[in-house]
Amino acid sequence: MVILIGETMGGLAPGGVAPVVTTGCMGISALVVGSLVDPVAGLVPLFGILCIMISLFFANFWRDPDRPIPKENGIILSPADGHVMFIKRERATGRRPSTQEIESGDYVNEALTGDWFEKPHNEPLRFETEQRYEEVPKGEESQTDVWRIAVFMSPLDVHVNRSPIDGELVITEHRKGKGLKRGPFLPAFKKESEFNERVRNVFESVNGERIEVTQISGALARTIVPWVIAPSTIRRGQRIGMIRLGSRVDIRVIADKYEPNVVSADEKNPKYPKGEFVQAGSSILFVSNRLEEDE
């Protein structure tokens, strides 16, 4: 069941107040009891310190700072905090089969990724459900390619995700990982983790362009919490949900119109050995190469 939660101010994300306050109060109470009543061989103060440390961890994890939102035309913002794992130019090679195609047997099954109909949609990001992609070799680029940027969120990063553009959220699609009830859960820093449990969101701008943002759970993160689902009107930088603990967010845009504006770990830039660090709602991931049309 998806619960829609309104926009919050800077502070703690929804769901964070109870664990922070509860563990904090337990820790303070234990320290008071241990110092004024009976420390029980030091175990009560130790328990109190442990609870306070857990409370501080929860406060750090659920933090939700306000962000300055860039106002320029022709930009796409990062949907997540973290380091840029990789930037790929991709093309669709298949899509999830319809019920009719499954009944007719007109599909292939892959052990890790599940069922696919081998004919992709002829417009990138327009198919109503998930598509399969492959990296485009140099010299084989086409107008139907997309750029994909993957942002790895460590357990210490802000885990609130934000909308990269103004427009409409037109598709929200939840996919479980292949093989298990929930999973498999590969570490989010591995490229293969794109088939972990995930929520695919497709945004459409006022001029009809589509942008895909996929929230992917990691080896520790087992819960993706959407705060907004389709159909909804979205503001640039609006909070749309969060993923608990280490995880990752992928974003795809039309390659024919946008160029990446960040440095990935794959580029082996000594200045950014882990990839450039970006912030949700503030960092610019893509810039339009047709700015005159965006004015």
N, C-alpha and C positions, 0 to 999 in steps of 0.2 A: 504494500500500500504506500502510495506517495503522499506525503503531507506537504502542502504549500505553505511556505513561511515568508512573511513579508520582509522587506528590506530592513536591515539593522544598521545602527550607527557603529562607529568605530568602538572597539572594546572586545567582547567575546562573541563568537558566533553562536547562533541558536543551538542549544543542547550543551553548551559548555559551562553555564553558570552552576548547575547542580553538582557535577563532579568536582569542580574547583572549590566551591563553598563547602561541600560535604567533607572532602578529605582535609581541607584546611581546618575546619572546626574540629575534626577528630584529632588532628595533630596538636592543635593548641590545647584541647581538653586533656590529652594524654600528658603533655608537658606540665600542665598545671597540677594534675593528679600526682604525677611523679615527683614533683618538687615539694608539694604541700602535704600529701597524704602518705603514699608508700611507693617508692620506685621499683619494688619487686626485682631486686638485684639488677637494676638498671634497664630492665626490659621495657618498662612503660615509657621512659623518656626516649629510648631507641625507637619504639613504635611511633611515638609522636614525631620524631625527626623524619622517619620514613614517610609518614602521611603528609607532612609539609612538603617534602621533596616531590611526592607524587602530585600534590596540589599545584606546585610550581610547574611541573611538566605539563599538566592539563591546561594551565593558564597559557603556557607558551604554545601548545598545540592548537587550542581553540581561539587564539588571538585573531582579531579581525580589524586591522587598522584601516582608517580612511585613506584614500589615495587620490592624488591629483589626476584628473582624467584629461588627457590631451584632446584638444578641440579641432585639430587640423583636418582638412579633407583628405581623402585618398589614403588613409592609414588603417591598419588592422592591429588591434592591441593584443597583448598576451592574455590568454584566459587563465594562466596559472603562474605561481611563483616557483622558481627553480632554475636549474641549469639546462641550457639547450643541448640535448643529446645529439641530435642530428638534423640535417636538412636534406630532404630528398625531392627530386622531381619524379613524379610517378604517373602511371597510366592505369586505367581500370582494365582488368582481364576477366572479370566475372562478377556475378552478383548472387545474392541469396535467391534460391528458387522459390517460385510461387507454389501454392498448394497443388495446383493443377500439374505443374512440372514435376513435383515430387511424386504424385500419383502415377504419372506416365513414365517415371524412371528417367526423365530427361535431365539428369544432373550427375555430378561426380562428388565423391566423398573423400575428404582428406582427413587423416587421422587426428591432426592437431586442430585444424580450423573448421571442420564440419562440412556441410553440404554447400555446393556452388553450382549455379547455372553458368556455363562457360561463355555465354555471350554478354558482354558488359552493356550498360546503358550508353546511348550515343551522346549524352550530354553529361559532363562531369558534375558530380554532386547533386544530380537531379533525381536519381532513383530513390524511391521511398524507403528502401531498406539498405542494409550494409552492402558495400561492394568490396571486391578483392583487387588489390593493386600490386604492381611490380615497379621497380626502379627503371627509369628510362635511360638506355645507353646514350652516351654522347653522340650527337649527330642524328639521332632518331626522334628529336623533339617534335611535338605537334600541338595544335591549338586546343586539343582536348586534355592536355596534361594538367596535373595539379601539383602544387608545392605542398609538402608535408613537413611541419616542424614538430618535434617531440620535446616536451619539457618535463624533466625528471624532478619530482618533488620529494625531497628527503623528509624524514620525520621531524626535522627542525624547522622546515619552511612553513609559511602560512598556507593553510590548506583550503581556504575559501577561493572558489573559482568565479570568474567574472565574464560577462559578455564582451566579445572583441569588437562589436559594432552596434550601431543603432539599427533597429528594424524589427522583424518578426521572428520569433522562434516557431518554426513550421513543422519540425519533426523531433520527437523524443523517442528514442528506441533503446530498450534495455536488452542486452545480450548476456547470457550466462556463458562461462567458459566451457570449452568442449570436454566431455568425459566425466565430469563430476557434477553433483547437484549445484555446487558453487565452486568454480575453479576450471582448469588448474590455475594456481597462483604462482606464476614465475616472477622472480624479482623484477620490479618495474624498470630497473636500469638496463635490463636485457631487451634487445629489439623485438624478440619473439613474444614479449609480454603483451603485445597489442591484441592478442586473443584471450587474455584474461577476462574476467567479468568486467563489463563496460557499459557505459551509457553514451549513446551517440546523439548529439544535438545538432540540428541543422538550422542555421540562421539565414534569413533572406533580407537583404538590404532594400532600401526604397527603390533602387534602380534594378531590382530583380536578381542581383548576384547572390549566390549561395556560398556559405562558409560552414564547414563541418568541424565541430569540436567534440572529441571523444574523451570522456573521463574513464581512465583505466585503473583498476585496483591493482595493488602490488602484492608481494608475498605476505606482508603483514596487514595491509589494508583489506578489510573484508566488507566494507560498507561504503557505497556511493550514495550520498544524500542529495537528491535534486530539490531545490527550493522553488523552481519554476518549471513547468512542463508545457509542451505545445498543446494548443495554439496560444501564444502570448505575445504582447508587444514588449519589446526589450529596449532599454537604453544602453548606450555604450558605457562599459565599465560597471554595469549593474551586477550585483551578486546573484549567481544562478545556482549555487550549490557548493558542496565540499566533498572531499574524499578523506577518509580517516587513515592516518599514518602514511608511510611511504607509498608513493603512487606516481602516476604520470598522466599528462594530458597531451593529446595530439590535435593539431589543427591543420586542416587542408583548405587551400584557396585556389582559385583559378590561376594557373601559371602564366596564361597569356596576358594577364593584366597586372599582376603583382610581382615584386621582387623581394626576396628576404632581406631583412635589415639588421640581422644579428649574426653572431659567430657561433658555430657549433663545435662540440668536442671532436667530431670527425675531422675538422680542419687542422687539428694539431697546432693551433696557434699558441705559442708559449705564454701569451698574455692571458689566455682563457683555457687552461689545461682541462678543465671540466666543462667547457662551453661557457658562453656568456650567461651571467645571471640576470634573469628577467623577473619583473613583478606584474602580477595580475592587475589589469586596468590601467597601468601606467607605461609599461615598456611597449615600444612599437616593434612588432615582429615583421610586418610587411608594409611596403610603400608602393602605391600605384605607379605604374610606368606610363599612365595616361592621365596625368594630373589635370590637363586642360579639359578633359571630359568630365572630371569630377567637380570642377568649379561651378 
